[in-house]
């Protein structure tokens, strides 16, 4: 996967990460059944990047950054979604995932220092 990203231009890598973030945001409230939320396992998915080598760790940090930005913003494409659904997505992300992202941020910061 790292060799795949290293062969791409930086703007293409960023666009792929934005696509992942947008798909996660749009599918955040979707579930297969009442106990399994498909798009809410972002920490487990991105954890694979963060625990790998330096290049993958950088990709993982970019994934976390753009995911937070995407969940927080209400852009042009989101105008078709009701405001209540946007708020529900943002508050659910805040309550379920944001603390885990901050913990990873602190761990990465302590490793780099």
N, C-alpha and C positions, 0 to 999 in steps of 0.2 A: 504494500500500500504506500509506503514511504517513497519507493522508487517511482510509483505512479505520480505522486504529488510533486516530486522533485523534477520530473520531466515537463510539468505544465508551467505555463506562465503564471506569475503571482495573481493576476486579476482573474484567471480561470479558477485557481484554488479558492480564492475568496468567493467567487460566484457559487462554487459547489458547496462551500460551507454555508453561505446564505440560503441556498436551496434546502439544505438539511434543516436549518433553523426555521425556515418558513413552513416546511412540511410538518415539523414538530409542533409549531404553533397552531396550524390549522387542524391538526389531528389530536391536539391535547385532550379534548373532551370526548374523544371516541374510544369505545372499549369493545372488546370481543364479547365479554360477558360482564357481569357486575363486579367481578374481582380482578380481571386482567385488563390493565390500561396499556395499550400498545405503545404509545408515544411518551409515556412517563418514565421510561427506564433510561433516560439520557445520561445519568451519572454512571450507571453500569456500562453503557456503551462507550462513553468518552473516557472512562477509567482505563480502558484498554490502550488508548492513545497516551494517556498521562503516565502510565507505568512502563512504556516502551522507551526507546532511545530519544535523544534530544530532538531530532526532527519531528518525530511523532508527538512528543510532548508539546512542541510549539503548535502543531496542528490542533491538538486537544485544547490548548489554552484559547486559540482562535475560535474553536467551536463553542466553548463556554462563553466567550465574550460576545460573539454574534448572536448566540441563543438568547442571552439576557437582553441585548439590544432589540432583537426581533420581538420578543414577548412583550417588551415595554412599549414599543411604538404602535401607533395606530396609523398606518400609512394609507396610501391611495387604494391599494388592493383590498384593504380591510374595510373600506367604506361599505362594501356589500354585506359585510357581517353586522349583525345588530350590536349596538354598543354594550348591551348586557352580556353578550357572549364574549366579547373582548375583555370585559372586566372580570368575568368568571374565569376565563383562561389565565389572565394575569394574576388574580388572587390565588388561584389553585397552584400556579407555578411558584408563587412566592411562598405559600404555605408548605408545599411538598418538596421543593427542589432547591430553592435558593440558598438555604442554610448549608446544604451539602456542597454547593459550588463554592461558597465562602470558605468552608473548611478545606477544600482542595486548594484554594488560592493561598491560604495560610501555610499549608504543607509545602507547596511548591516554593513559596517565598522563603520559608525556613531552609529548604534544601539549597536554594541558590545563594543564600548568604553564608 
